[in-house]
Amino acid sequence: MVKLIIVRHCQAQGNLERFFQGKIDTDITPTGRAQIGAVSEMLCAEPIDVIYTTPLRRAQITAEGINVYHNVDIKIDARLAEIDAGLWEGRYLKDIEVEYPEQFDNWRNHPDIFAAPGGETMKQVYDRVSAAVNDIILDNDGKTVCIVSHGCAIKNLMCYLHGWDISRIGELPIGTNTSVNVVRAEGSNFEIIIENHTDHLSTIA
């Protein structure tokens, strides 16, 4: 059995300013720092054996904050990174909605068929995060693993861990920054214990 603790990264500049971050690196915000403090305190007593994160700064900084209480290896897996949004990256959402109305509607309402212009399809994200978590589970039998990733990537990952194919991804929300999911994995059987937990953020303005 493997216990997966899946955490979305803290608030970064794109979350605050409402532009599409995708695979570009952005700085975290003061609120993001506070969120890291809150989630790391929440997870301080968890017997975390290893942390996996993405190559992107906002996820790595979150992982390093959680690791303050654990001092374990942090491993980088690029397959856990956010969707490559192509021409949308760095663009404000309000402008994307005007310039790409059909694709933006798919992003909001039909994510299973979404394809980022010049970037990835949602199905490609689903396939790579699924492959990543399967490898992580195989490599960490009997351990508690923390995964720090991104909103869209985690949405795809949780869809897979629910046992759903990509057609049902629209049933899941994108979790808040530093929201926490907990899943027990026994081979290819997954049990969702906690989903989009945010109680630790209640004291943050």
WOFENCOR-V943932 format. One record per helix or strand of 3 or more residues. SS is the DSSP state (2 for helix, 1 for strand). FROM is the first residue (numbers start at 0). TO is the last residue. If there is no record, write none. Layout:
((SS	FROM	TO) (SS	FROM	TO))
//
This chain:
((1	1	7) (2	12	16) (2	29	41) (1	49	52) (2	56	66) (1	72	75) (2	77	79) (2	85	87) (2	92	98) (2	100	108) (2	110	112) (2	121	138) (1	143	148) (2	150	160) (2	165	170) (1	179	185) (1	188	196) (2	198	200))
//
